[in-house]
Amino acid sequence: MNWQDIKTQYPNQFILLGNLVEKRLSESKTQILAGEILLVSDDAKAIREAYRKFKLAGQDVLFTLPSTPTELVVENIPMKGILL
């Protein structure tokens, strides 16, 4: 389902998406164009738990916040520094 349609249908919800259709904007930025709705909830904890379960199963998933805009751009920022 198209991301803008998803956001219109569930405007103030946490949304867990799978099977993402992406458009590479740069080396570190990707625009999410569409995806499969796996879970919609008002509960942030429920979304985080479902996200963790899908990730542990090796699936590529993404969750969005109620404030996520209709143009969904994800930026991957590599960690820098020393972990002690």
PDB file of N, CA, C and O in Angstrom:
ATOM      1  N   MET A   1       0.850  -1.167   0.000  1.00  0.00           N
ATOM      2  CA  MET A   1       0.000   0.000   0.000  1.00  0.00           C
ATOM      3  C   MET A   1       0.905   1.242   0.000  1.00  0.00           C
ATOM      4  O   MET A   1       1.949   1.257   0.652  1.00  0.00           O
ATOM      5  N   ASN A   2       0.507   2.247  -0.713  1.00  0.00           N
ATOM      6  CA  ASN A   2       1.242   3.501  -0.819  1.00  0.00           C
ATOM      7  C   ASN A   2       1.333   4.179   0.548  1.00  0.00           C
ATOM      8  O   ASN A   2       0.341   4.225   1.275  1.00  0.00           O
ATOM      9  N   TRP A   3       2.530   4.717   0.917  1.00  0.00           N
ATOM     10  CA  TRP A   3       2.721   5.332   2.220  1.00  0.00           C
ATOM     11  C   TRP A   3       1.757   6.495   2.461  1.00  0.00           C
ATOM     12  O   TRP A   3       1.204   6.612   3.555  1.00  0.00           O
ATOM     13  N   GLN A   4       1.548   7.341   1.480  1.00  0.00           N
ATOM     14  CA  GLN A   4       0.654   8.488   1.676  1.00  0.00           C
ATOM     15  C   GLN A   4      -0.780   8.015   1.956  1.00  0.00           C
ATOM     16  O   GLN A   4      -1.488   8.638   2.747  1.00  0.00           O
ATOM     17  N   ASP A   5      -1.209   6.934   1.324  1.00  0.00           N
ATOM     18  CA  ASP A   5      -2.535   6.369   1.594  1.00  0.00           C
ATOM     19  C   ASP A   5      -2.606   5.793   3.012  1.00  0.00           C
ATOM     20  O   ASP A   5      -3.611   5.951   3.706  1.00  0.00           O
ATOM     21  N   ILE A   6      -1.535   5.129   3.429  1.00  0.00           N
ATOM     22  CA  ILE A   6      -1.478   4.581   4.783  1.00  0.00           C
ATOM     23  C   ILE A   6      -1.580   5.704   5.806  1.00  0.00           C
ATOM     24  O   ILE A   6      -2.359   5.618   6.755  1.00  0.00           O
ATOM     25  N   LYS A   7      -0.797   6.751   5.611  1.00  0.00           N
ATOM     26  CA  LYS A   7      -0.784   7.872   6.556  1.00  0.00           C
ATOM     27  C   LYS A   7      -2.139   8.574   6.598  1.00  0.00           C
ATOM     28  O   LYS A   7      -2.567   9.023   7.661  1.00  0.00           O
ATOM     29  N   THR A   8      -2.810   8.674   5.472  1.00  0.00           N
ATOM     30  CA  THR A   8      -4.139   9.280   5.418  1.00  0.00           C
ATOM     31  C   THR A   8      -5.162   8.411   6.151  1.00  0.00           C
ATOM     32  O   THR A   8      -6.035   8.924   6.852  1.00  0.00           O
ATOM     33  N   GLN A   9      -5.048   7.105   5.984  1.00  0.00           N
ATOM     34  CA  GLN A   9      -5.996   6.182   6.602  1.00  0.00           C
ATOM     35  C   GLN A   9      -5.776   6.053   8.117  1.00  0.00           C
ATOM     36  O   GLN A   9      -6.730   5.849   8.868  1.00  0.00           O
ATOM     37  N   TYR A  10      -4.522   6.171   8.561  1.00  0.00           N
ATOM     38  CA  TYR A  10      -4.180   6.043   9.981  1.00  0.00           C
ATOM     39  C   TYR A  10      -3.369   7.270  10.424  1.00  0.00           C
ATOM     40  O   TYR A  10      -2.175   7.146  10.698  1.00  0.00           O
ATOM     41  N   PRO A  11      -3.990   8.439  10.497  1.00  0.00           N
ATOM     42  CA  PRO A  11      -3.239   9.693  10.697  1.00  0.00           C
ATOM     43  C   PRO A  11      -2.544   9.842  12.049  1.00  0.00           C
ATOM     44  O   PRO A  11      -1.473  10.446  12.098  1.00  0.00           O
ATOM     45  N   ASN A  12      -3.079   9.340  13.116  1.00  0.00           N
ATOM     46  CA  ASN A  12      -2.507   9.556  14.443  1.00  0.00           C
ATOM     47  C   ASN A  12      -2.201   8.241  15.138  1.00  0.00           C
ATOM     48  O   ASN A  12      -2.523   8.054  16.311  1.00  0.00           O
ATOM     49  N   GLN A  13      -1.575   7.329  14.398  1.00  0.00           N
ATOM     50  CA  GLN A  13      -1.310   5.988  14.901  1.00  0.00           C
ATOM     51  C   GLN A  13       0.171   5.640  14.747  1.00  0.00           C
ATOM     52  O   GLN A  13       0.879   6.216  13.920  1.00  0.00           O
ATOM     53  N   PHE A  14       0.617   4.692  15.557  1.00  0.00           N
ATOM     54  CA  PHE A  14       1.909   4.049  15.340  1.00  0.00           C
ATOM     55  C   PHE A  14       1.647   2.965  14.304  1.00  0.00           C
ATOM     56  O   PHE A  14       0.661   2.235  14.400  1.00  0.00           O
ATOM     57  N   ILE A  15       2.541   2.859  13.299  1.00  0.00           N
ATOM     58  CA  ILE A  15       2.327   1.906  12.212  1.00  0.00           C
ATOM     59  C   ILE A  15       3.599   1.082  12.011  1.00  0.00           C
ATOM     60  O   ILE A  15       4.692   1.635  11.885  1.00  0.00           O
ATOM     61  N   LEU A  16       3.450  -0.227  11.983  1.00  0.00           N
ATOM     62  CA  LEU A  16       4.557  -1.128  11.705  1.00  0.00           C
ATOM     63  C   LEU A  16       4.430  -1.589  10.261  1.00  0.00           C
ATOM     64  O   LEU A  16       3.397  -2.129   9.864  1.00  0.00           O
ATOM     65  N   LEU A  17       5.485  -1.377   9.473  1.00  0.00           N
ATOM     66  CA  LEU A  17       5.474  -1.697   8.038  1.00  0.00           C
ATOM     67  C   LEU A  17       6.508  -2.756   7.701  1.00  0.00           C
ATOM     68  O   LEU A  17       7.590  -2.791   8.287  1.00  0.00           O
ATOM     69  N   GLY A  18       6.169  -3.615   6.758  1.00  0.00           N
ATOM     70  CA  GLY A  18       7.085  -4.598   6.207  1.00  0.00           C
ATOM     71  C   GLY A  18       7.021  -4.558   4.690  1.00  0.00           C
ATOM     72  O   GLY A  18       6.234  -3.804   4.118  1.00  0.00           O
ATOM     73  N   ASN A  19       7.852  -5.370   4.036  1.00  0.00           N
ATOM     74  CA  ASN A  19       7.902  -5.414   2.562  1.00  0.00           C
ATOM     75  C   ASN A  19       7.978  -4.004   1.978  1.00  0.00           C
ATOM     76  O   ASN A  19       7.161  -3.622   1.140  1.00  0.00           O
ATOM     77  N   LEU A  20       8.947  -3.256   2.422  1.00  0.00           N
ATOM     78  CA  LEU A  20       9.072  -1.846   2.055  1.00  0.00           C
ATOM     79  C   LEU A  20       9.477  -1.656   0.599  1.00  0.00           C
ATOM     80  O   LEU A  20      10.303  -2.398   0.065  1.00  0.00           O
ATOM     81  N   VAL A  21       8.883  -0.654  -0.029  1.00  0.00           N
ATOM     82  CA  VAL A  21       9.285  -0.204  -1.355  1.00  0.00           C
ATOM     83  C   VAL A  21       9.995   1.123  -1.128  1.00  0.00           C
ATOM     84  O   VAL A  21       9.404   2.093  -0.653  1.00  0.00           O
ATOM     85  N   GLU A  22      11.288   1.142  -1.483  1.00  0.00           N
ATOM     86  CA  GLU A  22      12.123   2.288  -1.160  1.00  0.00           C
ATOM     87  C   GLU A  22      12.695   2.948  -2.407  1.00  0.00           C
ATOM     88  O   GLU A  22      12.836   2.328  -3.460  1.00  0.00           O
ATOM     89  N   LYS A  23      13.016   4.218  -2.252  1.00  0.00           N
ATOM     90  CA  LYS A  23      13.697   4.965  -3.300  1.00  0.00           C
ATOM     91  C   LYS A  23      14.934   5.590  -2.663  1.00  0.00           C
ATOM     92  O   LYS A  23      14.824   6.384  -1.729  1.00  0.00           O
ATOM     93  N   ARG A  24      16.107   5.231  -3.170  1.00  0.00           N
ATOM     94  CA  ARG A  24      17.367   5.747  -2.628  1.00  0.00           C
ATOM     95  C   ARG A  24      17.529   7.203  -3.033  1.00  0.00           C
ATOM     96  O   ARG A  24      17.526   7.523  -4.222  1.00  0.00           O
ATOM     97  N   LEU A  25      17.670   8.091  -2.049  1.00  0.00           N
ATOM     98  CA  LEU A  25      17.857   9.518  -2.310  1.00  0.00           C
ATOM     99  C   LEU A  25      19.326   9.915  -2.273  1.00  0.00           C
ATOM    100  O   LEU A  25      19.758  10.794  -3.019  1.00  0.00           O
ATOM    101  N   SER A  26      20.087   9.266  -1.406  1.00  0.00           N
ATOM    102  CA  SER A  26      21.527   9.500  -1.296  1.00  0.00           C
ATOM    103  C   SER A  26      22.124   8.263  -0.633  1.00  0.00           C
ATOM    104  O   SER A  26      21.429   7.274  -0.399  1.00  0.00           O
ATOM    105  N   GLU A  27      23.406   8.332  -0.337  1.00  0.00           N
ATOM    106  CA  GLU A  27      24.062   7.193   0.302  1.00  0.00           C
ATOM    107  C   GLU A  27      23.450   6.872   1.669  1.00  0.00           C
ATOM    108  O   GLU A  27      23.431   5.714   2.087  1.00  0.00           O
ATOM    109  N   SER A  28      22.953   7.896   2.359  1.00  0.00           N
ATOM    110  CA  SER A  28      22.427   7.673   3.706  1.00  0.00           C
ATOM    111  C   SER A  28      20.916   7.896   3.850  1.00  0.00           C
ATOM    112  O   SER A  28      20.356   7.626   4.912  1.00  0.00           O
ATOM    113  N   LYS A  29      20.255   8.382   2.802  1.00  0.00           N
ATOM    114  CA  LYS A  29      18.825   8.673   2.901  1.00  0.00           C
ATOM    115  C   LYS A  29      18.014   7.829   1.926  1.00  0.00           C
ATOM    116  O   LYS A  29      18.396   7.622   0.775  1.00  0.00           O
ATOM    117  N   THR A  30      16.878   7.350   2.431  1.00  0.00           N
ATOM    118  CA  THR A  30      15.964   6.536   1.637  1.00  0.00           C
ATOM    119  C   THR A  30      14.543   7.030   1.862  1.00  0.00           C
ATOM    120  O   THR A  30      14.150   7.300   2.997  1.00  0.00           O
ATOM    121  N   GLN A  31      13.777   7.150   0.795  1.00  0.00           N
ATOM    122  CA  GLN A  31      12.364   7.507   0.915  1.00  0.00           C
ATOM    123  C   GLN A  31      11.547   6.233   0.853  1.00  0.00           C
ATOM    124  O   GLN A  31      11.733   5.406  -0.040  1.00  0.00           O
ATOM    125  N   ILE A  32      10.634   6.079   1.811  1.00  0.00           N
ATOM    126  CA  ILE A  32       9.739   4.931   1.831  1.00  0.00           C
ATOM    127  C   ILE A  32       8.505   5.290   1.004  1.00  0.00           C
ATOM    128  O   ILE A  32       7.779   6.226   1.340  1.00  0.00           O
ATOM    129  N   LEU A  33       8.271   4.553  -0.067  1.00  0.00           N
ATOM    130  CA  LEU A  33       7.156   4.828  -0.971  1.00  0.00           C
ATOM    131  C   LEU A  33       5.918   4.005  -0.628  1.00  0.00           C
ATOM    132  O   LEU A  33       4.791   4.477  -0.775  1.00  0.00           O
ATOM    133  N   ALA A  34       6.133   2.776  -0.171  1.00  0.00           N
ATOM    134  CA  ALA A  34       5.007   1.880   0.110  1.00  0.00           C
ATOM    135  C   ALA A  34       5.467   0.773   1.041  1.00  0.00           C
ATOM    136  O   ALA A  34       6.660   0.589   1.280  1.00  0.00           O
ATOM    137  N   GLY A  35       4.497   0.044   1.555  1.00  0.00           N
ATOM    138  CA  GLY A  35       4.810  -1.078   2.417  1.00  0.00           C
ATOM    139  C   GLY A  35       3.551  -1.825   2.798  1.00  0.00           C
ATOM    140  O   GLY A  35       2.433  -1.387   2.527  1.00  0.00           O
ATOM    141  N   GLU A  36       3.761  -2.958   3.428  1.00  0.00           N
ATOM    142  CA  GLU A  36       2.654  -3.775   3.919  1.00  0.00           C
ATOM    143  C   GLU A  36       2.418  -3.417   5.386  1.00  0.00           C
ATOM    144  O   GLU A  36       3.357  -3.397   6.182  1.00  0.00           O
ATOM    145  N   ILE A  37       1.176  -3.137   5.739  1.00  0.00           N
ATOM    146  CA  ILE A  37       0.838  -2.807   7.120  1.00  0.00           C
ATOM    147  C   ILE A  37       0.834  -4.105   7.930  1.00  0.00           C
ATOM    148  O   ILE A  37       0.065  -5.024   7.648  1.00  0.00           O
ATOM    149  N   LEU A  38       1.711  -4.164   8.945  1.00  0.00           N
ATOM    150  CA  LEU A  38       1.779  -5.335   9.808  1.00  0.00           C
ATOM    151  C   LEU A  38       1.015  -5.128  11.111  1.00  0.00           C
ATOM    152  O   LEU A  38       0.456  -6.073  11.668  1.00  0.00           O
ATOM    153  N   LEU A  39       0.995  -3.884  11.594  1.00  0.00           N
ATOM    154  CA  LEU A  39       0.287  -3.575  12.834  1.00  0.00           C
ATOM    155  C   LEU A  39       0.034  -2.079  12.906  1.00  0.00           C
ATOM    156  O   LEU A  39       0.887  -1.275  12.528  1.00  0.00           O
ATOM    157  N   VAL A  40      -1.139  -1.713  13.391  1.00  0.00           N
ATOM    158  CA  VAL A  40      -1.491  -0.317  13.656  1.00  0.00           C
ATOM    159  C   VAL A  40      -1.958  -0.260  15.102  1.00  0.00           C
ATOM    160  O   VAL A  40      -2.767  -1.082  15.532  1.00  0.00           O
ATOM    161  N   SER A  41      -1.442   0.721  15.858  1.00  0.00           N
ATOM    162  CA  SER A  41      -1.786   0.776  17.276  1.00  0.00           C
ATOM    163  C   SER A  41      -1.655   2.187  17.819  1.00  0.00           C
ATOM    164  O   SER A  41      -0.935   3.021  17.270  1.00  0.00           O
ATOM    165  N   ASP A  42      -2.373   2.437  18.919  1.00  0.00           N
ATOM    166  CA  ASP A  42      -2.201   3.670  19.686  1.00  0.00           C
ATOM    167  C   ASP A  42      -1.113   3.487  20.739  1.00  0.00           C
ATOM    168  O   ASP A  42      -0.682   4.455  21.366  1.00  0.00           O
ATOM    169  N   ASP A  43      -0.674   2.258  20.932  1.00  0.00           N
ATOM    170  CA  ASP A  43       0.237   1.889  22.007  1.00  0.00           C
ATOM    171  C   ASP A  43       1.670   1.754  21.498  1.00  0.00           C
ATOM    172  O   ASP A  43       1.977   0.834  20.739  1.00  0.00           O
ATOM    173  N   ALA A  44       2.543   2.666  21.913  1.00  0.00           N
ATOM    174  CA  ALA A  44       3.943   2.641  21.476  1.00  0.00           C
ATOM    175  C   ALA A  44       4.645   1.367  21.931  1.00  0.00           C
ATOM    176  O   ALA A  44       5.469   0.821  21.198  1.00  0.00           O
ATOM    177  N   LYS A  45       4.330   0.892  23.125  1.00  0.00           N
ATOM    178  CA  LYS A  45       4.962  -0.320  23.641  1.00  0.00           C
ATOM    179  C   LYS A  45       4.612  -1.531  22.771  1.00  0.00           C
ATOM    180  O   LYS A  45       5.479  -2.359  22.491  1.00  0.00           O
ATOM    181  N   ALA A  46       3.368  -1.641  22.345  1.00  0.00           N
ATOM    182  CA  ALA A  46       2.945  -2.761  21.494  1.00  0.00           C
ATOM    183  C   ALA A  46       3.685  -2.741  20.156  1.00  0.00           C
ATOM    184  O   ALA A  46       4.086  -3.787  19.646  1.00  0.00           O
ATOM    185  N   ILE A  47       3.860  -1.555  19.596  1.00  0.00           N
ATOM    186  CA  ILE A  47       4.584  -1.427  18.316  1.00  0.00           C
ATOM    187  C   ILE A  47       6.047  -1.818  18.495  1.00  0.00           C
ATOM    188  O   ILE A  47       6.596  -2.549  17.671  1.00  0.00           O
ATOM    189  N   ARG A  48       6.684  -1.338  19.568  1.00  0.00           N
ATOM    190  CA  ARG A  48       8.096  -1.672  19.822  1.00  0.00           C
ATOM    191  C   ARG A  48       8.280  -3.169  20.011  1.00  0.00           C
ATOM    192  O   ARG A  48       9.243  -3.741  19.499  1.00  0.00           O
ATOM    193  N   GLU A  49       7.370  -3.816  20.740  1.00  0.00           N
ATOM    194  CA  GLU A  49       7.475  -5.259  20.959  1.00  0.00           C
ATOM    195  C   GLU A  49       7.302  -6.032  19.653  1.00  0.00           C
ATOM    196  O   GLU A  49       8.042  -6.980  19.390  1.00  0.00           O
ATOM    197  N   ALA A  50       6.332  -5.632  18.839  1.00  0.00           N
ATOM    198  CA  ALA A  50       6.121  -6.295  17.543  1.00  0.00           C
ATOM    199  C   ALA A  50       7.329  -6.067  16.637  1.00  0.00           C
ATOM    200  O   ALA A  50       7.767  -6.986  15.944  1.00  0.00           O
ATOM    201  N   TYR A  51       7.868  -4.850  16.638  1.00  0.00           N
ATOM    202  CA  TYR A  51       9.062  -4.522  15.844  1.00  0.00           C
ATOM    203  C   TYR A  51      10.213  -5.452  16.236  1.00  0.00           C
ATOM    204  O   TYR A  51      10.878  -6.025  15.373  1.00  0.00           O
ATOM    205  N   ARG A  52      10.438  -5.594  17.530  1.00  0.00           N
ATOM    206  CA  ARG A  52      11.526  -6.429  18.022  1.00  0.00           C
ATOM    207  C   ARG A  52      11.346  -7.882  17.591  1.00  0.00           C
ATOM    208  O   ARG A  52      12.312  -8.535  17.197  1.00  0.00           O
ATOM    209  N   LYS A  53      10.119  -8.392  17.662  1.00  0.00           N
ATOM    210  CA  LYS A  53       9.857  -9.775  17.260  1.00  0.00           C
ATOM    211  C   LYS A  53      10.134 -10.000  15.779  1.00  0.00           C
ATOM    212  O   LYS A  53      10.731 -11.008  15.401  1.00  0.00           O
ATOM    213  N   PHE A  54       9.700  -9.060  14.941  1.00  0.00           N
ATOM    214  CA  PHE A  54       9.956  -9.188  13.498  1.00  0.00           C
ATOM    215  C   PHE A  54      11.461  -9.107  13.207  1.00  0.00           C
ATOM    216  O   PHE A  54      11.973  -9.860  12.379  1.00  0.00           O
ATOM    217  N   LYS A  55      12.165  -8.200  13.884  1.00  0.00           N
ATOM    218  CA  LYS A  55      13.610  -8.062  13.664  1.00  0.00           C
ATOM    219  C   LYS A  55      14.350  -9.326  14.104  1.00  0.00           C
ATOM    220  O   LYS A  55      15.260  -9.785  13.413  1.00  0.00           O
ATOM    221  N   LEU A  56      13.961  -9.890  15.253  1.00  0.00           N
ATOM    222  CA  LEU A  56      14.584 -11.130  15.719  1.00  0.00           C
ATOM    223  C   LEU A  56      14.347 -12.277  14.752  1.00  0.00           C
ATOM    224  O   LEU A  56      15.161 -13.197  14.666  1.00  0.00           O
ATOM    225  N   ALA A  57      13.231 -12.229  14.018  1.00  0.00           N
ATOM    226  CA  ALA A  57      12.922 -13.244  13.012  1.00  0.00           C
ATOM    227  C   ALA A  57      13.642 -12.970  11.688  1.00  0.00           C
ATOM    228  O   ALA A  57      13.500 -13.732  10.731  1.00  0.00           O
ATOM    229  N   GLY A  58      14.418 -11.875  11.637  1.00  0.00           N
ATOM    230  CA  GLY A  58      15.198 -11.565  10.437  1.00  0.00           C
ATOM    231  C   GLY A  58      14.454 -10.774   9.379  1.00  0.00           C
ATOM    232  O   GLY A  58      14.927 -10.659   8.249  1.00  0.00           O
ATOM    233  N   GLN A  59      13.302 -10.229   9.724  1.00  0.00           N
ATOM    234  CA  GLN A  59      12.528  -9.471   8.742  1.00  0.00           C
ATOM    235  C   GLN A  59      12.910  -7.989   8.783  1.00  0.00           C
ATOM    236  O   GLN A  59      13.239  -7.442   9.836  1.00  0.00           O
ATOM    237  N   ASP A  60      12.858  -7.363   7.616  1.00  0.00           N
ATOM    238  CA  ASP A  60      13.146  -5.938   7.486  1.00  0.00           C
ATOM    239  C   ASP A  60      11.846  -5.172   7.713  1.00  0.00           C
ATOM    240  O   ASP A  60      10.964  -5.170   6.854  1.00  0.00           O
ATOM    241  N   VAL A  61      11.729  -4.529   8.856  1.00  0.00           N
ATOM    242  CA  VAL A  61      10.521  -3.788   9.205  1.00  0.00           C
ATOM    243  C   VAL A  61      10.894  -2.386   9.672  1.00  0.00           C
ATOM    244  O   VAL A  61      12.051  -2.096   9.975  1.00  0.00           O
ATOM    245  N   LEU A  62       9.888  -1.534   9.719  1.00  0.00           N
ATOM    246  CA  LEU A  62      10.057  -0.143  10.116  1.00  0.00           C
ATOM    247  C   LEU A  62       8.790   0.277  10.832  1.00  0.00           C
ATOM    248  O   LEU A  62       7.690  -0.077  10.406  1.00  0.00           O
ATOM    249  N   PHE A  63       8.930   1.037  11.928  1.00  0.00           N
ATOM    250  CA  PHE A  63       7.719   1.571  12.538  1.00  0.00           C
ATOM    251  C   PHE A  63       7.749   3.083  12.487  1.00  0.00           C
ATOM    252  O   PHE A  63       8.811   3.703  12.556  1.00  0.00           O
ATOM    253  N   THR A  64       6.572   3.666  12.364  1.00  0.00           N
ATOM    254  CA  THR A  64       6.448   5.116  12.274  1.00  0.00           C
ATOM    255  C   THR A  64       5.682   5.646  13.483  1.00  0.00           C
ATOM    256  O   THR A  64       4.891   4.937  14.105  1.00  0.00           O
ATOM    257  N   LEU A  65       5.939   6.889  13.787  1.00  0.00           N
ATOM    258  CA  LEU A  65       5.282   7.574  14.888  1.00  0.00           C
ATOM    259  C   LEU A  65       4.038   8.291  14.386  1.00  0.00           C
ATOM    260  O   LEU A  65       3.903   8.512  13.183  1.00  0.00           O
ATOM    261  N   PRO A  66       3.126   8.659  15.279  1.00  0.00           N
ATOM    262  CA  PRO A  66       1.955   9.423  14.846  1.00  0.00           C
ATOM    263  C   PRO A  66       2.330  10.738  14.157  1.00  0.00           C
ATOM    264  O   PRO A  66       1.577  11.229  13.317  1.00  0.00           O
ATOM    265  N   SER A  67       3.471  11.303  14.498  1.00  0.00           N
ATOM    266  CA  SER A  67       3.904  12.576  13.917  1.00  0.00           C
ATOM    267  C   SER A  67       4.700  12.434  12.623  1.00  0.00           C
ATOM    268  O   SER A  67       5.159  13.436  12.075  1.00  0.00           O
ATOM    269  N   THR A  68       4.875  11.213  12.123  1.00  0.00           N
ATOM    270  CA  THR A  68       5.627  10.997  10.885  1.00  0.00           C
ATOM    271  C   THR A  68       4.917  11.695   9.722  1.00  0.00           C
ATOM    272  O   THR A  68       3.711  11.524   9.543  1.00  0.00           O
ATOM    273  N   PRO A  69       5.660  12.482   8.929  1.00  0.00           N
ATOM    274  CA  PRO A  69       5.024  13.217   7.821  1.00  0.00           C
ATOM    275  C   PRO A  69       4.603  12.301   6.665  1.00  0.00           C
ATOM    276  O   PRO A  69       4.971  11.128   6.614  1.00  0.00           O
ATOM    277  N   THR A  70       3.826  12.867   5.747  1.00  0.00           N
ATOM    278  CA  THR A  70       3.370  12.089   4.597  1.00  0.00           C
ATOM    279  C   THR A  70       4.510  11.779   3.629  1.00  0.00           C
ATOM    280  O   THR A  70       4.383  10.875   2.803  1.00  0.00           O
ATOM    281  N   GLU A  71       5.606  12.505   3.714  1.00  0.00           N
ATOM    282  CA  GLU A  71       6.808  12.158   2.952  1.00  0.00           C
ATOM    283  C   GLU A  71       7.772  11.515   3.932  1.00  0.00           C
ATOM    284  O   GLU A  71       8.398  12.201   4.740  1.00  0.00           O
ATOM    285  N   LEU A  72       7.891  10.211   3.860  1.00  0.00           N
ATOM    286  CA  LEU A  72       8.671   9.439   4.825  1.00  0.00           C
ATOM    287  C   LEU A  72      10.084   9.217   4.294  1.00  0.00           C
ATOM    288  O   LEU A  72      10.299   8.422   3.379  1.00  0.00           O
ATOM    289  N   VAL A  73      11.045   9.935   4.883  1.00  0.00           N
ATOM    290  CA  VAL A  73      12.445   9.805   4.517  1.00  0.00           C
ATOM    291  C   VAL A  73      13.200   9.284   5.738  1.00  0.00           C
ATOM    292  O   VAL A  73      13.099   9.845   6.830  1.00  0.00           O
ATOM    293  N   VAL A  74      13.952   8.213   5.542  1.00  0.00           N
ATOM    294  CA  VAL A  74      14.720   7.589   6.602  1.00  0.00           C
ATOM    295  C   VAL A  74      16.189   7.871   6.347  1.00  0.00           C
ATOM    296  O   VAL A  74      16.682   7.698   5.232  1.00  0.00           O
ATOM    297  N   GLU A  75      16.892   8.312   7.398  1.00  0.00           N
ATOM    298  CA  GLU A  75      18.322   8.575   7.280  1.00  0.00           C
ATOM    299  C   GLU A  75      19.079   7.599   8.155  1.00  0.00           C
ATOM    300  O   GLU A  75      18.828   7.514   9.357  1.00  0.00           O
ATOM    301  N   ASN A  76      20.001   6.864   7.563  1.00  0.00           N
ATOM    302  CA  ASN A  76      20.855   5.933   8.293  1.00  0.00           C
ATOM    303  C   ASN A  76      22.140   6.660   8.671  1.00  0.00           C
ATOM    304  O   ASN A  76      22.913   7.074   7.806  1.00  0.00           O
ATOM    305  N   ILE A  77      22.353   6.808   9.963  1.00  0.00           N
ATOM    306  CA  ILE A  77      23.523   7.510  10.457  1.00  0.00           C
ATOM    307  C   ILE A  77      24.414   6.496  11.157  1.00  0.00           C
ATOM    308  O   ILE A  77      24.008   5.890  12.149  1.00  0.00           O
ATOM    309  N   PRO A  78      25.637   6.305  10.642  1.00  0.00           N
ATOM    310  CA  PRO A  78      26.527   5.334  11.283  1.00  0.00           C
ATOM    311  C   PRO A  78      26.951   5.827  12.670  1.00  0.00           C
ATOM    312  O   PRO A  78      27.160   7.019  12.894  1.00  0.00           O
ATOM    313  N   MET A  79      27.068   4.870  13.585  1.00  0.00           N
ATOM    314  CA  MET A  79      27.532   5.217  14.940  1.00  0.00           C
ATOM    315  C   MET A  79      29.008   5.554  14.895  1.00  0.00           C
ATOM    316  O   MET A  79      29.790   4.894  14.211  1.00  0.00           O
ATOM    317  N   LYS A  80      29.375   6.582  15.628  1.00  0.00           N
ATOM    318  CA  LYS A  80      30.779   6.958  15.735  1.00  0.00           C
ATOM    319  C   LYS A  80      31.135   7.026  17.193  1.00  0.00           C
ATOM    320  O   LYS A  80      30.300   7.342  18.040  1.00  0.00           O
ATOM    321  N   GLY A  81      32.374   6.730  17.479  1.00  0.00           N
ATOM    322  CA  GLY A  81      32.824   6.808  18.857  1.00  0.00           C
ATOM    323  C   GLY A  81      33.320   5.468  19.351  1.00  0.00           C
ATOM    324  O   GLY A  81      33.412   4.491  18.608  1.00  0.00           O
ATOM    325  N   ILE A  82      33.628   5.460  20.606  1.00  0.00           N
ATOM    326  CA  ILE A  82      34.181   4.255  21.215  1.00  0.00           C
ATOM    327  C   ILE A  82      33.176   3.783  22.277  1.00  0.00           C
ATOM    328  O   ILE A  82      32.766   4.547  23.151  1.00  0.00           O
ATOM    329  N   LEU A  83      32.802   2.533  22.178  1.00  0.00           N
ATOM    330  CA  LEU A  83      31.916   1.932  23.174  1.00  0.00           C
ATOM    331  C   LEU A  83      32.781   1.295  24.259  1.00  0.00           C
ATOM    332  O   LEU A  83      33.702   0.533  23.969  1.00  0.00           O
ATOM    333  N   LEU A  84      32.480   1.609  25.469  1.00  0.00           N
ATOM    334  CA  LEU A  84      33.250   1.052  26.585  1.00  0.00           C
ATOM    335  C   LEU A  84      32.426   0.045  27.346  1.00  0.00           C
ATOM    336  O   LEU A  84      32.905  -0.533  28.322  1.00  0.00           O
TER     337      LEU A  84
END
